[in-house]
Amino acid sequence: MKKIYGELSRIQQELKAPKNLFNKFGNYKYRNAEGILESVKPLLNGLALIINDEPVALGERYYIKATVTLTDGEDSVSAVAYAREDEVKKGMDGCQITGACSSYARKYALNALLMIDDSKDSDDDSLSPKNPDNQKDEDPNPPVEEGKEIKGVTVAKKIPAIANLMRNEIADIQERLNLPSYEEARKQVFAWGDALMASGAVEKFDWKLITEAQAKSLFKAIRETFKPGDAA
């Protein structure tokens, strides 16, 4: 097993998977599973990267479970990610919904195995903040800094974990609801959160001082309670 973990570590260190796609509605750059695979293939050096999908029933909902496995033919290491299928999504039939869900799960399984985060590659000049072409595409949701107010939420102290959690969950909701902007998704989360607190489904909290545990509980309740058609 030591060899396969050594190879995985090498790939994680050498891999450059820039965000080479652009969402014109949300005004942000992103990467997809296909882009990650194109970047990792030249680094395999005889290793095999295998991706499997399978539907999994959890309660009354169906999820796509994606498993990514790196193997040398003897030993292997894997990572798993899940994505929930929407019952209905505007403009998509059942096959398209499953396909989109599969791509989403595969992307995050690859992220987990290959240690890919959401930061831009500082070694790539084309993605450098100093590049004039990128200044207009600056991340609309920068990391939260202590004492600053971002989109109406004042952070009591610098907590990168909660900032990233909130941003990732809201971006996920934006994608699932096919909303034109991050701001609209944020407003929808606030509306749902207030409704859940009013009904007693989640404990009451101060939006300006929300903790990581409260945020996880909130988004869990949102996924279990609301469907895409329930958006305001």
C-alpha positions in Angstrom: 0.0 0.0 0.0 2.9 2.3 0.6 3.7 2.5 -3.1 0.2 3.5 -4.2 0.0 6.2 -1.5 3.3 7.5 -2.7 2.1 7.7 -6.3 -1.1 9.5 -5.1 1.0 12.0 -3.2 3.1 12.7 -6.3 0.0 13.2 -8.4 -1.6 15.5 -5.8 1.6 17.7 -5.8 2.1 17.8 -9.6 -1.5 18.2 -10.6 -2.6 21.5 -12.0 -6.3 21.7 -12.7 -7.2 25.3 -13.4 -10.7 26.7 -13.5 -10.9 26.9 -17.2 -14.7 27.4 -17.6 -16.7 30.5 -16.9 -20.2 30.9 -15.6 -21.5 34.2 -17.2 -24.5 34.3 -15.0 -22.7 33.9 -11.7 -19.6 35.7 -13.0 -17.2 33.1 -11.7 -14.7 30.6 -13.0 -15.0 26.9 -12.3 -13.7 23.4 -13.3 -15.7 20.3 -14.1 -14.9 16.5 -13.9 -13.9 16.4 -17.6 -11.3 19.2 -17.0 -9.9 17.4 -14.0 -9.5 14.1 -15.9 -7.7 15.9 -18.8 -5.2 17.3 -16.3 -4.6 14.1 -14.4 -4.2 11.7 -17.3 -0.6 12.8 -18.2 0.4 12.1 -14.5 -0.8 8.5 -14.2 2.4 6.9 -15.5 0.9 3.4 -15.9 -1.6 3.8 -13.0 -5.3 3.4 -13.7 -8.0 5.8 -12.6 -11.4 4.2 -12.4 -14.7 5.9 -11.9 -17.9 4.1 -11.0 -21.4 5.4 -10.5 -24.3 3.7 -8.7 -27.7 4.9 -7.5 -28.3 4.7 -3.8 -31.6 5.0 -2.0 -31.4 7.0 1.3 -34.8 7.4 2.8 -37.2 8.5 0.2 -34.6 10.1 -2.1 -32.1 8.7 -4.6 -28.5 9.7 -4.7 -25.7 9.0 -7.2 -22.7 7.6 -5.5 -19.5 8.2 -7.4 -16.4 6.2 -6.5 -13.0 7.2 -7.9 -10.2 4.6 -7.5 -6.5 5.0 -8.2 -4.8 1.6 -8.7 -1.5 0.1 -9.8 -3.1 -3.3 -10.4 -2.4 -4.6 -6.9 -3.2 -1.9 -4.4 -5.7 0.9 -4.7 -7.0 4.0 -2.9 -10.5 5.4 -3.3 -12.7 8.4 -2.6 -16.5 8.6 -2.6 -18.9 11.5 -3.1 -22.7 11.7 -3.3 -25.1 13.9 -5.2 -28.9 13.9 -4.9 -31.2 13.6 -7.9 -33.8 16.3 -8.1 -37.2 14.8 -8.8 -37.9 17.5 -11.4 -35.5 20.1 -13.0 -36.8 22.6 -15.5 -35.6 21.9 -19.1 -34.3 18.4 -18.2 -35.7 14.9 -18.7 -34.9 12.0 -16.3 -31.8 10.9 -18.1 -30.4 14.4 -18.2 -31.0 14.9 -14.5 -29.2 11.6 -13.7 -26.3 12.6 -16.0 -25.9 16.0 -14.4 -26.0 14.4 -11.0 -23.4 11.9 -12.0 -21.0 14.6 -13.3 -21.5 16.5 -10.0 -20.7 13.5 -7.8 -17.7 12.5 -10.0 -16.2 16.0 -9.7 -16.3 16.0 -5.9 -15.0 12.5 -5.6 -12.1 13.5 -7.8 -11.6 16.6 -5.7 -11.5 14.5 -2.5 -9.0 12.0 -3.9 -6.7 14.5 -5.6 -6.9 17.1 -2.9 -8.3 19.8 -5.2 -9.6 23.0 -3.5 -11.2 26.1 -4.9 -8.1 28.3 -5.0 -6.6 29.5 -8.2 -3.2 28.1 -9.3 -0.6 30.7 -8.4 1.9 29.0 -10.7 -0.2 29.6 -13.8 0.3 33.2 -15.0 -3.0 33.0 -16.9 -4.8 32.7 -13.6 -2.7 35.1 -11.7 -4.6 38.0 -10.1 -1.9 40.3 -11.6 -3.0 39.3 -15.1 -5.3 42.2 -16.4 -7.5 39.6 -18.1 -8.4 38.2 -14.7 -9.0 41.4 -12.8 -12.5 41.8 -14.2 -13.2 38.1 -13.4 -12.2 38.5 -9.8 -13.9 36.1 -7.4 -17.3 37.7 -6.4 -17.2 36.0 -3.1 -13.7 36.6 -1.6 -12.6 34.9 1.6 -14.2 36.4 4.7 -12.0 38.7 6.7 -12.4 39.5 10.4 -14.8 42.3 11.2 -15.9 42.8 7.6 -19.4 42.6 6.3 -20.0 40.5 3.2 -23.4 40.4 1.6 -25.1 41.5 4.8 -23.3 39.0 7.1 -20.8 40.3 9.6 -18.3 37.8 10.7 -17.4 38.1 14.4 -13.9 36.6 13.9 -11.9 35.1 11.0 -13.2 31.6 10.5 -12.2 30.3 7.0 -14.1 27.0 7.6 -17.5 28.6 8.1 -16.9 31.0 5.2 -16.0 28.3 2.8 -18.9 26.1 4.0 -21.4 28.9 3.5 -20.0 29.8 0.0 -19.9 26.2 -1.2 -23.4 25.4 0.0 -24.9 28.5 -1.5 -23.1 27.9 -4.8 -24.5 24.4 -4.8 -28.0 25.7 -4.3 -27.5 28.3 -7.1 -26.5 25.4 -9.4 -29.3 23.1 -8.4 -32.0 25.8 -8.7 -30.4 27.2 -11.9 -30.4 30.7 -10.5 -28.7 33.4 -12.5 -26.5 34.7 -9.6 -24.9 33.8 -6.3 -26.8 36.7 -4.7 -30.2 35.3 -5.6 -29.2 31.9 -4.1 -28.0 33.7 -0.9 -31.3 35.4 -0.6 -33.1 32.1 -1.0 -31.1 30.5 1.7 -31.9 33.4 4.0 -35.6 33.0 3.3 -35.5 29.3 3.8 -33.4 29.6 7.0 -35.8 32.2 8.5 -38.8 29.9 7.7 -37.0 26.9 9.3 -36.2 28.8 12.4 -39.8 30.1 12.7 -41.2 26.6 12.4 -38.7 25.2 15.0 -37.1 22.9 12.4 -33.7 24.3 13.3 -32.6 26.1 16.4 -32.7 29.9 16.2 -29.3 31.6 15.5 -28.0 35.0 14.6 -27.1 35.1 10.9 -24.2 37.5 11.7 -22.7 35.0 14.2 -23.7 31.6 12.6 -21.4 28.8 13.7 -20.2 25.9 11.5 -22.4 23.4 13.4 -25.5 25.7 12.9 -24.7 26.1 9.2 -24.4 22.3 8.7 -27.7 21.8 10.5 -29.3 24.5 8.4 -28.3 23.2 5.0 -29.2 19.6 6.1 -32.7 20.8 7.0 -32.9 22.8 3.7 -32.0 19.7 1.6 -34.6 17.6 3.6 -37.4 20.1 3.6 -37.3 22.1 0.4 -37.4 21.1 -3.3 -36.4 23.2 -6.3 -40.0 24.1 -7.0 -40.3 25.6 -3.5 -37.9 28.4 -4.3 -39.4 31.9 -3.8 
